């Protein structure tokens, strides 16, 4: 039997914690079963092949090119780790 520590779960890639929490609550997911990634460092060391991976599309405050590059880098890192991204559009 698998323990919760080894069982892949759900990861939400978002520009900030507030937006990730809104998504989790609106989706009726258990917040304890979700992991939030707002930085590339949050994805390091993870194999996302079996994870349910959500990418919050068009939710970040992209006021600068740097913001857009940051989220594109997050998407690239998740895909490189085997994530099958599911997008949540606003």
Phi, psi and omega in degrees: 000136180279148175263165181294338180289331182258346182284126175298149182231228184236135176236138181244118178263118186216159179287335178205165185297320183301314181293323177295318180295321177298315178301313182299315180293318180292334180271359181060032174274154175283119181302333179287343180262003182246141175249139182249134177239118177244353180225156177302324181300332179291341181263344184297136177084358180263140168255114188262015182303319184259000182277148169274112188247121179252135177242119183280105185271133178062026179253344185277154178280080184280078179267347181227162176296329179296320177298316180295314179300320179300313182290326175295322178295320177299317180296316180299315180296320179295316179295322179295336179264012173092011183288137170261095189290134170251134184254143175246113183264145177258000000 
